[in-house]
């Protein structure tokens, strides 16, 4: 929980720092990307495609929603695991470091469903507190490439996972 508070404080600090263009405020963006997630409790490495939709509320703070769907299975001693879906909502802080590069931090909650081996029954990884950092490079006023790392801390002692994502972002 201490890490979550530090991450939330970092988002707030990012939301008030730097000099950003107000022209992005109110514009909706969408992204499509690929994600790889490792889970410490299950010992799995699962891949997915993800989509995000968001908007900047101020030049340094925005919100986004995310949906991810699994693309592979990982076999452990108990059998095969597959990500069924992951949905999340996040607050996002932006820190422009140049006209083309933004650093970002995000904090939010997600819900993850996994398909587990028959021996384990239906496994719902469940609700998690998520936080992470990333960067995006703007090719022009409409497109950007984004990379980020997000950690999920699941409730009820269900472990943690770390996700790395690479996305193409389009501003509308």
N, C-alpha and C positions, 0 to 999 in steps of 0.2 A: 504494500500500500504506500510505503514511503516513496518508492520509485514513481508511482502514479501521481503523487502530489508534486514531485519534482517535474514530471513531464507536464502537468497542468500549469505549473508556474512558468515553465519555459514557453508554453503556448501563449500565455498572457504577456510575457516579456516580448516575444516575437510580434505580437499583435500591435504593440505600441512603438516598435523600433524601426529604424531605417526610413528610406524615402521611396515610396511607391507611387506609381501613376494611378490617379483616381479613375482613369478610363476603364479599368477592369471591373470596378464595383458595379454590381447588379447584372453582369453578364453571366450567363450559364455556360458551363463547360462540361464536356463529357470525355471519357477516356476508355480505351480498351487496352488490356495488357495481359501479360502472363505472370504467373506467381508460383513460387515454390515455397512450401511450408514444411518445416520439420517440427515434430512434436516430441517433447522430452519424455512424456509419460508412456506413450505408445511405441516410441522408437520408429516412427514412420516419416517418410519423405514423400509428400504428395504435391502434385502439380495441379494448377487450375488456370482457367481464363477468368478474367474479372472485368467488370465494367463499373465505372463511377460516374456520377452526375453531381455537380456542385455549383456553388456560386460564392463570390466574394461579397460579404456584407459591408466591409470596410476595406481600405487598401491593404490591411494587414491581417484580416480575419475573415474566414469563410466557413461554410458547412458543406459536407458532401455525404452522399450515400454510396454504398458499395454492395455489389453482388458478385459472388465467385462460384464457379461450378467446376468440379473435378474433371481431370482429363486422364488420370492414370490410377493404377492400384499399386500398393506396396505390400509385399508379403513379409510377415513376421513369423515367429514361432507358432503363434496362434492361428495364422491364416492371412487372408487378404483384407486390406483396408482400402476404402475409397472415400474421398470427399464427395458428399452429395451436394451440399450447398453451404455458403456462408453469406450472411447479410450483416451489414454494419452501418452505423451513422457516426459521423466524426465532426468535431470542431477542428479547423485547420488554421494555423498561423503561418504567415508568409514573411520572409525577410529578404528583400531584394539586395543582392550583393553586386550586381552590375545590371545594365539595361536588359541583358538576356538571361540572367541566372537568378533564380530564387532558391533560398533554402526554405524548408518547411518543417513543421512539426504538427503532429495530429494526435488527438485524444478522443476516444469514443467507446462505444460498446458494440459487440457483435454477437451473433448467434450462429453456431456451427453444428451441422449434422454430418455424421460419418456413417458409412455402411461398414459394418464390422463382420468378422467371421461368424459362422453359425454358432460356434462354441461360445462366443462372447455375447451373442444375442444382438439386438439392435442397440447400437451405441450412439447416444447423443452427446457430443462433446459439450454442448451447452453454451451458456452465456459467458462472455469474457469482457474484461476491461482491456482495451487495446490502446497502445501508445507507440509512437514511432517518429522517425525523422526521415528526411529525404531532400531531394533537389530536383529542380526542373530547369531545362534549357529551352528558351523560346527561339524557334527557328525564324518566326515572323510574328505578326500580331494575331494570327489565328491558330498556329500549331506549336506544340512543345513536346519534348521528350521528358519523361519523369521516371526517376528511380526512388524507391523508398524501402525502408525496413520497418516492419511493424511487429511488436511483441503482443501476444494475447495471454492474459492470465485468467484461466478458467476458474469459475466458482466451484465450490464443493470438492476441493483437492483433486481436480481433474487435470492438473498439470499446466504447462505453458507451451506455447508454440512461437516460432519465429518465422515470419514470412518476408521474402524479398520479392519486389514487384518492379517490372519494367513496363511502362505504358506510353502510348501515344495519346496526347491530349489535344482536343479541338475545342476552341472557344466559339460560341455561337452568338 
